[in-house]
Amino acid sequence: MNMNKLVIGVLTLVITSCVPKSESVTDMNTIDPYLWLEEVEGEKALNWVREQNSVTLMELESDHRFQQFESEALAIYEAKDRIVYGKIRGDYIYNFWQDDEHIRGIWRRSLLVAYLDNNPEWDVLLDIDALARTEDENWVYKGTSGLPPDYNRFLIELSRGGKDAVVVREFDVEERSFIDDGFFVSEEKSTVSWINENQVFVATNFGPGSMTSSGYPASMRVWTRGENMATSPEITRQALDNVGLWGWTTFTTEKNYSLISKAQDFWTHEILLLDDDLKAKKIELPLDADLEGVWKDQAFAILRSDWMGSPKGSLISLDLSSNTKTDVFIPNAQSSILSVNFSSSHLLLTIQEDVVDKVYRGILDSDGWVLENLGLPQGGTISIYGADPLNPNFFYTYNDLITPTTLGYFEDALTDPITIRQSPARYDSENLEVNQQFATSKDGTKIPYFLVKRKDMPTDGSNPTLLYGYGGFEVSEKSQYWSKTGKLWMERGGVFALANIRGGGEYGPAWHQAALKTNRHKSYEDFIAIAEQLIANKTTSPEKLGIMGGSGGGLLVGVVFTLRPDLFNAVVAQVPLLDMMRYHKLLAGASWMGEYGDPDDPVEGAYLREYSPYHLLSKDLTYPKPMFTTSTKDDRVHPGHARKMVARMKEQGHPVMYYENIEGGHAAGANLKQYATMAAIEFTYLHRMLMD
């Protein structure tokens, strides 16, 4: 388990007050006249939201393309012939499925042998639509966790409206029902995970002093079946000014490992291993190492700094009994480690070289780790899927920007793979090609990006071009099959560019660390360099160039369009951060200070103000007309960021568009129809701005 990826997925905070207790409303409103828009579900704020939504929909729905785009996007989302993915649990494969008949979705299973024969016989275990009707709740499925080895019991997470906060309920598969007196945790940002049949880790809101300033649990307890959760014994505690803690158990064929991660900030974690008596002992890894998993009495970690002779970016294993370190893989300047997985028999290592994937299988012999290339397709993105330390078999997928996904299956890593399914093409890519190019950033660094264009594209600056980026939290942007973007943009003549800027993980920890905190401008310079190259080589022109990004990528596009409004004519900022002087006081923002910096620190605060989009806006400049999208139910990135940005732009007389989904969480949609509507909003806007 990569702890950074875990934290990225769950770092969210239930808002209890829109104004910090240390500051009065009067003082804050003197500084920021739009604080009232931070009241997530305040009547005045929601009335403002509905008014903006109405204006946006009135304009875009009148465009003849809107309904067509919505219909085409929904057809992709609801396609009956899309690949059915699942998790192998014993003799079955489990799958969550949504389509036009199951809007909220069904959780189901089939015998694995039938699935591999391409003839699954699905047994519906839980119908979320029916459950929502029966219980009169706006349930959104968030995931399940099964108890090995028989998987008769599951912990099911359900969200109201798509929020990150979930209700956790224990489910009996044989009875097809929730267990009345089973494990149950009410709506919170909780960790609830199996230790054994009668015990779970539980970290939730136990009352005053049990939640950190980032809004995550500060107390980890072991809850025994039949006992009172509130009085369950505490195993460890986290300081309230740290991020939080998480617990889980890795089940393997040899033994089980119960672990706790105590996150001090986003990039530093203390890892504890529990013995049979649930006594915790620290694993002697550097605090900034990313724990990838524990397997065969070895702890595996990717180093984010040099340690004991191993350079940063290396994958090492640490013997749990002797604390002996062994190098597993040391990347070169062009490569980095993308993921680490384990089957019952092999380590499975995915690396990327210039953002193109390769997968190796590994075993430890007397001379050290032996890695062999699995020989999977190259040129795009490979994902190891469904690997489990209890099973020698696993799936993999391959795709790239114009090649639909292939699903393959390994019966143990020593055999050749079996192709299970090939996804149909979702758009016409016959006349398209993908090239990897490099732009030179302000400091001379070569920045890669993928470019999808027509083979006969004219180089006269006339091509509508969409540049997408993220550049944060060591996340890599990969050459993957973007079916919605392909159908609504590339098939219709649009050029698509995918940026691999610093702050991401494309070249390992050093690539990410180059743009941390007071070096964040490196990400923005990289993105601007790609935009300038697309214009200089006459792929496009400022009048035809648009940019898009979500969450941290929403911050990226917010920054660059306020810094360089001359470069762009369209901006789509999805669930964005924009007020970088208050982000740490809104929802999960405090947990990201290790990435962006502390606004209350004199040096970091002054730096953040220099690029904070909300503060960069000027009534004296001319900006492209941007589109901001967000969700009321997003309890990760506060919708107040986008709301306040739009209000300030309107105050200064700038054209701007806005749409806020009233539910949907950080994904900005709670079901497939809402995703399709959001796609129609964004791509109708892009066509109007760049193609008309």
VMD Tcl script that draws the C-alpha trace (Angstrom):
set ca {
  {0.00 0.00 0.00}
  {1.49 3.31 -1.13}
  {0.77 5.66 1.74}
  {0.92 8.81 -0.37}
  {-1.73 7.39 -2.70}
  {-3.80 6.35 0.31}
  {-3.59 9.81 1.81}
  {-4.30 11.50 -1.56}
  {-7.45 9.44 -1.79}
  {-8.75 10.11 1.71}
  {-7.40 13.46 2.95}
  {-10.69 15.25 3.45}
  {-12.34 17.16 6.28}
  {-15.89 17.61 7.49}
  {-16.39 21.34 7.83}
  {-17.74 22.39 11.22}
  {-17.51 26.14 10.76}
  {-16.84 28.34 7.77}
  {-14.93 30.83 9.93}
  {-12.00 29.71 12.13}
  {-12.71 30.28 15.81}
  {-9.59 32.43 16.18}
  {-11.00 35.04 13.79}
  {-14.20 37.03 14.00}
  {-16.66 37.31 11.14}
  {-16.32 41.09 11.17}
  {-12.53 41.01 10.83}
  {-12.60 38.36 8.12}
  {-15.23 40.17 6.06}
  {-13.09 43.30 6.18}
  {-10.34 41.27 4.52}
  {-12.48 39.10 2.24}
  {-15.99 40.28 1.28}
  {-16.93 36.86 -0.08}
  {-16.46 34.74 3.04}
  {-20.19 34.10 3.07}
  {-19.68 31.93 -0.02}
  {-17.66 29.55 2.16}
  {-20.88 28.59 3.98}
  {-21.19 25.36 2.03}
  {-24.94 24.92 2.38}
  {-25.87 28.37 3.63}
  {-29.13 29.64 2.14}
  {-27.59 32.82 0.75}
  {-24.63 30.94 -0.76}
  {-26.81 28.23 -2.36}
  {-29.15 30.85 -3.81}
  {-26.08 32.44 -5.41}
  {-25.01 29.02 -6.73}
  {-28.43 28.32 -8.25}
  {-28.41 31.71 -9.94}
  {-25.00 31.06 -11.53}
  {-26.05 27.55 -12.57}
  {-29.17 28.90 -14.19}
  {-27.25 31.46 -16.23}
  {-24.69 28.87 -17.36}
  {-27.25 26.23 -18.31}
  {-29.44 28.75 -20.12}
  {-26.50 29.74 -22.30}
  {-25.03 26.30 -22.93}
  {-28.23 24.28 -23.29}
  {-29.28 26.61 -26.10}
  {-26.26 25.37 -28.07}
  {-27.20 22.57 -30.46}
  {-24.15 20.58 -29.34}
  {-25.07 20.38 -25.65}
  {-27.63 17.59 -25.81}
  {-25.53 15.70 -28.33}
  {-22.45 15.88 -26.10}
  {-24.48 14.85 -23.06}
  {-25.96 11.91 -24.94}
  {-22.60 10.78 -26.32}
  {-20.89 11.06 -22.94}
  {-23.70 9.13 -21.25}
  {-23.47 6.42 -23.92}
  {-19.79 5.99 -23.05}
  {-20.44 5.90 -19.32}
  {-23.37 3.48 -19.63}
  {-21.98 1.29 -22.43}
  {-23.02 -2.31 -21.91}
  {-19.92 -3.56 -23.71}
  {-17.36 -1.77 -21.54}
  {-14.85 -3.97 -19.73}
  {-16.15 -5.38 -16.46}
  {-13.36 -5.11 -13.89}
  {-13.39 -6.95 -10.61}
  {-11.48 -8.15 -7.58}
  {-10.69 -11.81 -7.08}
  {-11.95 -12.93 -3.68}
  {-11.65 -16.69 -3.23}
  {-13.51 -18.49 -6.03}
  {-15.38 -15.36 -7.08}
  {-14.78 -12.08 -8.79}
  {-16.59 -9.08 -7.31}
  {-17.66 -6.08 -9.37}
  {-19.49 -2.77 -8.93}
  {-21.57 -1.85 -11.98}
  {-23.54 1.20 -13.11}
  {-25.63 1.64 -16.25}
  {-28.92 3.17 -17.42}
  {-30.89 0.67 -15.33}
  {-28.67 0.93 -12.26}
  {-27.95 4.63 -11.84}
  {-26.45 4.31 -8.36}
  {-25.11 0.86 -9.13}
  {-25.15 -2.78 -8.10}
  {-22.51 -4.73 -6.23}
  {-22.33 -8.27 -7.57}
  {-20.19 -11.36 -8.01}
  {-19.60 -14.21 -10.43}
  {-17.60 -17.40 -10.27}
  {-14.12 -16.57 -11.51}
  {-14.02 -19.47 -13.98}
  {-17.16 -18.17 -15.68}
  {-15.73 -14.66 -15.85}
  {-12.50 -15.93 -17.44}
  {-14.58 -17.83 -20.01}
  {-16.23 -14.51 -20.89}
  {-19.56 -15.84 -19.66}
  {-20.02 -14.43 -16.15}
  {-23.19 -15.27 -14.22}
  {-23.70 -12.24 -12.02}
  {-25.28 -12.63 -8.62}
  {-26.42 -9.23 -7.28}
  {-25.46 -8.85 -3.64}
  {-26.54 -5.25 -3.05}
  {-28.61 -2.88 -5.19}
  {-27.70 0.69 -4.19}
  {-30.72 2.19 -6.01}
  {-33.09 -0.10 -4.13}
  {-31.30 0.55 -0.84}
  {-31.56 4.31 -1.34}
  {-35.29 4.04 -1.99}
  {-35.90 1.74 0.96}
  {-33.90 3.84 3.41}
  {-34.82 7.21 1.87}
  {-31.13 8.13 1.64}
  {-29.05 9.60 -1.19}
  {-26.58 6.73 -1.03}
  {-23.44 6.68 -3.17}
  {-21.33 3.51 -3.13}
  {-17.75 4.13 -1.99}
  {-16.22 0.66 -1.70}
  {-16.00 -2.64 0.15}
  {-13.44 -4.56 2.16}
  {-13.77 -8.35 2.44}
  {-12.53 -10.61 5.21}
  {-10.21 -13.41 4.01}
  {-10.10 -16.27 3.48}
  {-13.79 -17.07 2.85}
  {-15.01 -13.49 2.24}
  {-18.42 -14.07 3.82}
  {-18.22 -10.73 5.61}
  {-17.60 -7.30 4.07}
  {-17.33 -3.77 5.38}
  {-19.30 -1.56 2.98}
  {-18.80 2.21 2.72}
  {-21.75 4.40 1.72}
  {-21.70 8.15 1.24}
  {-24.55 10.62 1.36}
  {-24.45 12.50 -1.93}
  {-20.88 11.53 -2.83}
  {-19.00 13.07 0.08}
  {-15.74 11.55 1.31}
  {-17.35 11.09 4.72}
  {-18.91 7.62 4.80}
  {-21.13 5.33 6.81}
  {-19.51 1.91 7.36}
  {-21.75 -1.15 7.71}
  {-20.99 -4.85 8.00}
  {-22.57 -7.06 5.33}
  {-23.23 -10.83 5.32}
  {-22.80 -12.19 1.77}
  {-24.66 -15.45 2.38}
  {-27.65 -13.67 3.91}
  {-27.48 -10.79 1.36}
  {-28.09 -8.30 4.14}
  {-26.47 -5.93 6.58}
  {-25.85 -7.40 10.02}
  {-28.08 -5.73 12.61}
  {-25.59 -6.05 15.46}
  {-22.48 -5.99 13.25}
  {-19.76 -3.41 12.99}
  {-21.29 0.00 12.23}
  {-19.73 3.47 12.19}
  {-21.85 6.55 11.51}
  {-20.95 9.19 8.92}
  {-17.38 10.41 9.39}
  {-13.98 10.48 7.70}
  {-13.15 7.15 9.33}
  {-10.77 4.24 9.03}
  {-12.53 0.93 9.63}
  {-10.66 -2.19 8.49}
  {-10.42 -5.87 9.32}
  {-7.89 -7.34 11.72}
  {-9.67 -10.67 12.02}
  {-13.24 -11.99 12.10}
  {-14.01 -10.39 15.44}
  {-11.79 -7.32 15.50}
  {-11.38 -4.22 13.36}
  {-9.26 -1.12 13.39}
  {-11.44 1.91 14.00}
  {-10.32 5.53 13.83}
  {-13.18 8.01 13.79}
  {-14.61 10.98 15.63}
  {-14.78 9.86 19.24}
  {-15.54 13.37 20.46}
  {-13.41 16.34 21.57}
  {-9.68 15.82 21.03}
  {-10.12 12.84 18.70}
  {-9.76 14.66 15.35}
  {-6.72 16.49 13.97}
  {-6.71 20.04 12.65}
  {-6.86 18.51 9.15}
  {-10.11 16.78 10.09}
  {-8.86 13.18 10.29}
  {-8.93 10.79 13.22}
  {-6.21 11.20 15.84}
  {-6.97 8.02 17.79}
  {-6.56 4.45 16.53}
  {-8.45 1.79 18.45}
  {-9.15 -1.94 18.18}
  {-12.85 -2.67 18.34}
  {-13.89 -6.20 19.33}
  {-17.21 -7.58 18.14}
  {-19.99 -7.17 20.69}
  {-18.18 -4.50 22.67}
  {-18.82 -0.75 22.80}
  {-16.85 1.09 20.11}
  {-16.62 4.22 22.26}
  {-14.74 2.36 25.00}
  {-12.55 0.21 22.74}
  {-8.86 0.29 23.73}
  {-6.62 2.86 22.07}
  {-3.54 1.47 20.32}
  {-1.86 4.75 19.42}
  {-2.60 8.46 19.16}
  {-1.58 11.20 16.76}
  {-0.74 14.80 17.66}
  {-3.68 17.06 16.78}
  {-1.54 19.34 14.61}
  {-0.49 16.37 12.45}
  {-2.56 15.04 9.55}
  {-4.02 11.79 10.90}
  {-3.59 8.03 11.10}
  {-4.77 4.96 9.19}
  {-4.76 1.26 9.99}
  {-5.06 -1.84 7.82}
  {-4.12 -5.53 7.71}
  {-2.27 -7.20 4.86}
  {-3.38 -10.83 4.57}
  {-0.82 -13.17 2.97}
  {-0.46 -16.92 2.52}
  {2.19 -17.08 5.27}
  {0.93 -14.64 7.89}
  {-1.00 -11.42 8.40}
  {0.50 -8.00 9.07}
  {-1.49 -5.35 10.93}
  {-0.08 -1.88 10.35}
  {-0.75 1.73 11.29}
  {0.47 4.78 9.42}
  {0.82 7.96 11.49}
  {1.01 10.81 8.99}
  {2.79 13.84 10.42}
  {2.22 15.77 7.21}
  {1.47 14.75 3.66}
  {4.97 13.37 3.02}
  {6.15 12.00 6.36}
  {4.76 8.90 8.04}
  {5.69 6.75 10.99}
  {4.77 3.11 10.29}
  {3.86 0.79 13.17}
  {3.63 -3.01 12.99}
  {1.42 -4.77 15.53}
  {2.35 -8.12 17.05}
  {-0.09 -10.89 17.96}
  {-0.92 -9.09 21.21}
  {-1.57 -5.86 19.26}
  {1.51 -4.21 20.70}
  {2.88 -1.63 18.27}
  {6.50 -1.46 17.13}
  {7.92 1.10 14.72}
  {9.32 -0.14 11.40}
  {12.76 1.45 11.07}
  {12.23 3.29 7.82}
  {12.88 6.98 7.13}
  {9.83 9.10 7.91}
  {9.62 10.33 4.31}
  {9.78 6.84 2.78}
  {6.62 5.61 1.01}
  {5.65 2.21 2.39}
  {4.52 0.07 -0.54}
  {3.60 -3.02 1.43}
  {4.73 -5.80 3.74}
  {5.25 -9.24 2.23}
  {7.27 -12.32 3.20}
  {8.58 -10.55 6.33}
  {9.97 -7.68 4.26}
  {8.79 -4.07 4.36}
  {9.01 -2.45 0.93}
  {9.43 1.29 0.54}
  {10.32 3.88 -2.08}
  {12.84 6.36 -0.73}
  {12.14 10.07 -1.04}
  {15.62 10.93 0.22}
  {18.99 9.16 0.18}
  {19.26 6.51 2.91}
  {21.98 4.08 3.93}
  {23.69 4.23 0.54}
  {20.49 3.97 -1.52}
  {19.57 7.03 -3.59}
  {16.17 8.70 -3.46}
  {13.65 7.08 -5.78}
  {14.94 3.57 -5.03}
  {12.76 0.65 -4.00}
  {14.26 -1.09 -0.99}
  {13.19 -4.00 1.19}
  {13.78 -4.09 4.93}
  {13.87 -7.41 6.75}
  {11.47 -7.07 9.67}
  {13.48 -9.31 12.01}
  {17.03 -8.15 11.27}
  {16.43 -4.62 9.86}
  {18.69 -5.59 6.97}
  {18.18 -3.35 3.94}
  {18.33 -4.68 0.39}
  {18.09 -2.68 -2.82}
  {15.31 -3.98 -5.07}
  {15.44 -1.43 -7.89}
  {17.44 1.79 -8.41}
  {16.05 4.01 -11.20}
  {18.23 5.96 -13.61}
  {17.73 9.58 -14.69}
  {14.97 8.66 -17.18}
  {13.03 6.21 -15.02}
  {10.98 6.08 -11.86}
  {8.90 3.57 -9.95}
  {5.20 3.81 -10.66}
  {3.71 1.03 -8.53}
  {4.58 -2.01 -6.44}
  {2.21 -4.99 -6.13}
  {2.42 -8.48 -4.69}
  {0.93 -11.80 -5.69}
  {1.38 -14.82 -3.45}
  {4.50 -15.78 -5.42}
  {6.03 -12.61 -6.89}
  {6.82 -8.98 -6.39}
  {5.34 -7.05 -9.35}
  {7.16 -3.80 -10.12}
  {5.91 -1.23 -12.63}
  {8.38 1.43 -13.70}
  {8.14 4.26 -16.22}
  {10.90 5.39 -18.56}
  {10.14 8.81 -20.02}
  {6.54 8.23 -18.88}
  {6.21 4.87 -20.72}
  {5.55 1.76 -18.60}
  {7.30 -1.58 -18.11}
  {6.45 -4.33 -15.62}
  {8.90 -6.68 -13.89}
  {8.36 -9.71 -11.70}
  {10.75 -10.21 -8.82}
  {11.89 -12.89 -6.42}
  {14.48 -12.76 -3.65}
  {17.24 -15.36 -3.82}
  {20.52 -15.75 -1.94}
  {22.19 -13.11 -4.14}
  {19.46 -10.48 -3.80}
  {16.43 -9.48 -5.83}
  {16.08 -10.89 -9.33}
  {13.84 -8.90 -11.69}
  {12.59 -10.10 -15.08}
  {10.58 -8.14 -17.64}
  {7.07 -9.54 -18.06}
  {7.15 -8.55 -21.74}
  {3.85 -6.65 -21.76}
  {2.98 -4.14 -24.52}
  {4.92 -0.88 -24.46}
  {4.26 2.68 -25.50}
  {1.44 3.49 -23.10}
  {0.13 2.73 -19.64}
  {0.22 -0.69 -17.96}
  {-1.65 -1.31 -14.73}
  {-1.33 -4.42 -12.59}
  {-4.87 -5.07 -11.47}
  {-6.24 -7.33 -8.76}
  {-2.88 -8.57 -7.46}
  {-3.30 -10.08 -4.00}
  {-0.75 -11.69 -1.65}
  {-3.23 -14.54 -1.17}
  {-3.37 -15.42 -4.87}
  {-0.71 -16.20 -7.50}
  {-2.97 -14.92 -10.31}
  {-3.65 -11.33 -11.33}
  {-4.88 -9.08 -14.13}
  {-3.19 -6.36 -16.10}
  {-4.49 -3.63 -18.43}
  {-2.81 -1.80 -21.29}
  {-3.94 1.31 -23.16}
  {-2.64 4.58 -24.57}
  {-4.16 7.84 -25.70}
  {-5.67 6.35 -28.89}
  {-5.69 2.61 -28.08}
  {-8.62 1.17 -26.08}
  {-7.92 -0.95 -23.03}
  {-6.88 -4.59 -23.22}
  {-7.52 -6.69 -20.11}
  {-5.16 -9.63 -19.64}
  {-4.77 -12.33 -17.01}
  {-1.73 -14.09 -15.56}
  {-2.09 -17.53 -14.07}
  {0.97 -16.96 -11.90}
  {3.69 -14.60 -13.10}
  {5.66 -17.49 -14.60}
  {3.12 -18.16 -17.34}
  {2.34 -16.17 -20.47}
  {-0.58 -13.76 -20.16}
  {-4.07 -14.56 -21.47}
  {-6.03 -11.81 -23.20}
  {-9.46 -11.68 -21.56}
  {-11.15 -8.69 -23.17}
  {-10.54 -5.80 -25.55}
  {-12.61 -2.68 -25.04}
  {-14.35 -1.37 -28.18}
  {-13.16 1.99 -29.49}
  {-15.24 4.86 -28.13}
  {-14.22 7.35 -30.78}
  {-12.75 7.41 -34.29}
  {-8.95 7.52 -33.95}
  {-8.07 6.22 -37.42}
  {-6.50 9.51 -38.52}
  {-4.92 10.32 -35.15}
  {-1.36 9.87 -33.95}
  {0.38 10.23 -30.60}
  {3.81 11.81 -30.27}
  {5.88 12.53 -27.21}
  {7.55 15.93 -27.33}
  {9.66 18.02 -24.98}
  {9.47 21.71 -24.17}
  {12.23 23.71 -22.47}
  {11.20 25.36 -19.24}
  {12.47 28.72 -18.00}
  {15.39 27.12 -16.10}
  {16.39 24.89 -19.04}
  {14.71 21.68 -17.84}
  {13.25 19.49 -20.59}
  {9.53 18.91 -19.93}
  {7.79 16.01 -21.71}
  {4.25 16.07 -22.99}
  {2.09 13.84 -25.16}
  {0.43 15.34 -28.23}
  {-2.56 13.75 -29.97}
  {-3.32 15.24 -33.37}
  {-4.55 14.43 -36.85}
  {-1.88 12.94 -39.10}
  {-2.63 15.65 -41.66}
  {-2.84 18.50 -39.15}
  {-1.84 21.84 -40.70}
  {0.90 23.76 -38.89}
  {-0.64 27.16 -39.41}
  {-1.75 27.96 -35.85}
  {-5.39 27.25 -36.66}
  {-5.93 24.07 -34.64}
  {-8.19 24.16 -31.54}
  {-5.97 22.69 -28.82}
  {-6.69 21.55 -25.26}
  {-3.73 21.37 -22.87}
  {-4.32 19.32 -19.70}
  {-2.12 19.22 -16.60}
  {-1.87 18.42 -12.91}
  {1.69 18.58 -11.56}
  {1.31 17.76 -7.89}
  {1.54 15.18 -5.12}
  {3.95 12.99 -7.12}
  {1.10 11.90 -9.43}
  {2.08 11.02 -13.01}
  {-0.07 11.96 -16.00}
  {0.04 8.95 -18.31}
  {-0.72 8.11 -21.93}
  {-4.14 6.56 -21.26}
  {-7.32 6.14 -23.30}
  {-9.40 9.27 -22.66}
  {-12.65 8.05 -24.19}
  {-14.80 11.08 -23.29}
  {-12.18 13.60 -24.43}
  {-11.58 11.53 -27.55}
  {-15.25 11.51 -28.48}
  {-16.13 15.10 -27.64}
  {-12.85 16.74 -28.65}
  {-10.26 14.75 -30.60}
  {-12.76 13.05 -32.95}
  {-14.06 16.48 -33.85}
  {-10.68 17.85 -34.89}
  {-9.37 19.08 -31.56}
  {-5.70 18.63 -30.65}
  {-5.02 17.27 -27.16}
  {-1.80 17.84 -25.20}
  {-1.06 16.09 -21.89}
  {1.61 17.80 -19.76}
  {4.14 15.98 -17.56}
  {5.28 18.96 -15.50}
  {7.31 19.04 -12.31}
  {5.41 18.45 -9.10}
  {4.19 15.17 -10.56}
  {5.88 11.78 -10.28}
  {6.99 11.18 -13.86}
  {10.68 11.06 -12.92}
  {10.37 10.06 -9.28}
  {10.68 12.01 -6.02}
  {13.21 14.53 -7.38}
  {10.73 15.57 -10.12}
  {8.10 16.14 -7.45}
  {10.35 17.84 -4.92}
  {11.58 20.30 -7.55}
  {8.20 22.05 -7.31}
  {7.39 21.80 -3.61}
  {6.38 24.80 -1.52}
  {8.46 27.86 -2.50}
  {9.48 26.16 -5.75}
  {5.88 25.75 -6.91}
  {6.45 28.24 -9.71}
  {8.48 25.55 -11.50}
  {5.22 23.69 -12.26}
  {3.66 26.81 -13.71}
  {6.76 27.69 -15.75}
  {6.76 24.15 -17.18}
  {3.12 24.38 -18.20}
  {3.59 27.81 -19.72}
  {6.64 26.51 -21.65}
  {4.50 23.78 -23.24}
  {1.82 26.32 -24.15}
  {4.43 28.61 -25.69}
  {5.91 25.75 -27.71}
  {2.48 24.73 -29.03}
  {2.07 28.31 -30.23}
  {5.63 28.72 -31.54}
  {5.52 25.56 -33.65}
  {2.13 26.67 -35.03}
  {0.21 23.73 -33.64}
  {-2.17 26.38 -32.32}
  {-2.45 30.05 -31.39}
  {-3.57 31.91 -28.26}
  {-7.03 32.33 -29.77}
  {-7.29 28.56 -30.23}
  {-5.56 27.31 -27.05}
  {-7.50 26.14 -24.01}
  {-6.35 24.61 -20.72}
  {-7.98 22.20 -18.28}
  {-7.14 20.79 -14.86}
  {-8.88 19.47 -11.76}
  {-8.25 19.84 -8.02}
  {-4.52 20.67 -7.84}
  {-4.72 20.91 -11.62}
  {-7.51 23.44 -11.14}
  {-5.03 25.51 -9.14}
  {-2.50 25.06 -11.97}
  {-4.79 26.45 -14.66}
  {-6.05 29.13 -12.29}
  {-2.51 30.35 -11.75}
  {-1.34 30.29 -15.37}
  {-4.37 32.09 -16.80}
  {-3.99 34.88 -14.24}
  {-0.22 35.07 -14.81}
  {-0.35 34.77 -18.61}
  {-3.83 35.65 -19.86}
  {-2.29 36.43 -23.26}
  {-1.63 32.72 -23.93}
  {-5.13 31.28 -23.65}
  {-8.70 31.72 -24.82}
  {-10.40 29.04 -22.70}
  {-9.89 27.74 -19.16}
  {-11.69 24.83 -17.45}
  {-10.87 24.71 -13.72}
  {-12.51 21.67 -12.12}
  {-12.98 21.51 -8.31}
  {-10.03 23.90 -7.99}
  {-7.97 25.38 -5.18}
  {-7.77 29.13 -5.78}
  {-7.52 31.03 -2.47}
  {-4.04 30.00 -1.37}
  {-4.07 32.30 1.67}
  {-7.00 30.44 3.27}
  {-6.80 26.97 1.73}
  {-5.37 25.56 4.97}
  {-8.51 26.66 6.85}
  {-10.98 25.07 4.46}
  {-11.89 21.38 4.69}
  {-8.83 19.16 4.10}
  {-6.54 22.05 3.21}
  {-4.37 21.86 6.32}
  {-3.20 18.41 5.26}
  {-1.66 19.85 2.07}
  {0.73 22.31 3.68}
  {3.57 19.84 3.11}
  {2.89 20.27 -0.60}
  {2.06 23.96 -0.97}
  {3.41 25.59 2.19}
  {1.96 27.35 5.22}
  {0.12 30.63 4.52}
  {0.78 31.72 8.12}
  {4.55 31.35 7.71}
  {6.05 34.75 6.77}
  {8.22 33.38 3.94}
  {5.85 30.74 2.58}
  {2.82 33.00 3.01}
  {4.44 35.82 1.02}
  {5.31 33.33 -1.71}
  {1.80 31.87 -1.84}
  {0.25 35.32 -2.18}
  {2.43 35.95 -5.25}
  {0.64 33.25 -7.24}
  {-2.72 32.77 -5.43}
  {-5.23 33.15 -8.31}
  {-7.86 34.72 -6.07}
  {-5.40 37.44 -5.09}
  {-3.78 37.85 -8.52}
  {-6.99 38.97 -10.19}
  {-6.91 42.58 -11.39}
  {-9.72 44.70 -12.79}
  {-7.16 46.36 -15.06}
  {-6.25 43.19 -17.00}
  {-8.11 41.33 -19.72}
  {-8.59 37.62 -19.10}
  {-9.98 34.79 -21.19}
  {-13.53 33.84 -20.20}
  {-12.99 30.85 -17.86}
  {-15.31 28.06 -16.74}
  {-15.19 26.99 -13.08}
  {-16.91 23.76 -12.00}
  {-17.24 22.32 -8.52}
  {-19.59 20.38 -6.22}
  {-21.48 21.38 -3.09}
  {-20.79 17.94 -1.62}
  {-17.03 18.12 -2.23}
  {-15.68 17.75 1.29}
  {-12.09 17.61 0.06}
  {-11.53 20.83 -1.94}
  {-13.93 23.45 -0.60}
  {-16.40 24.79 -3.20}
  {-15.77 28.24 -1.73}
  {-12.56 28.45 -3.78}
  {-14.43 28.45 -7.08}
  {-17.39 30.44 -5.74}
  {-15.24 33.30 -4.47}
  {-13.12 33.40 -7.62}
  {-16.22 33.79 -9.77}
  {-17.70 36.43 -7.47}
  {-14.50 38.47 -7.58}
  {-14.23 38.20 -11.37}
  {-17.82 39.40 -11.71}
  {-17.15 42.26 -9.30}
  {-14.19 43.35 -11.46}
  {-16.26 43.13 -14.64}
  {-14.61 40.05 -16.16}
  {-16.62 37.49 -18.17}
  {-16.80 34.12 -16.38}
  {-18.91 30.95 -16.31}
  {-19.71 28.73 -13.35}
  {-21.46 25.46 -12.60}
  {-21.74 23.73 -9.24}
  {-23.25 20.29 -8.96}
  {-25.33 20.25 -5.80}
  {-24.07 16.74 -5.02}
  {-21.25 14.53 -6.18}
  {-18.23 14.92 -3.92}
  {-14.72 15.62 -5.22}
  {-15.53 13.82 -8.48}
  {-18.23 16.51 -9.08}
  {-20.84 13.84 -9.87}
  {-22.73 11.24 -7.89}
  {-23.92 9.11 -10.81}
  {-23.31 8.54 -14.49}
  {-25.94 11.00 -15.68}
  {-24.38 13.79 -13.64}
  {-20.96 12.97 -15.09}
  {-22.45 13.19 -18.59}
  {-24.05 16.56 -17.86}
  {-20.76 17.91 -16.55}
  {-18.98 16.67 -19.69}
  {-21.55 18.44 -21.86}
  {-21.10 21.67 -19.90}
  {-17.31 21.63 -20.19}
  {-17.02 20.56 -23.81}
  {-19.82 22.76 -25.11}
  {-17.97 25.64 -23.48}
  {-14.66 24.56 -25.07}
  {-16.19 24.24 -28.53}
  {-17.78 27.67 -28.26}
  {-14.52 29.27 -27.14}
  {-12.03 27.47 -29.39}
  {-13.84 25.95 -32.39}
  {-16.52 28.49 -33.32}
}
mol new
graphics top color blue
foreach p $ca { graphics top sphere $p radius 0.5 }
foreach p [lrange $ca 0 end-1] q [lrange $ca 1 end] { graphics top cylinder $p $q radius 0.2 }
display resetview
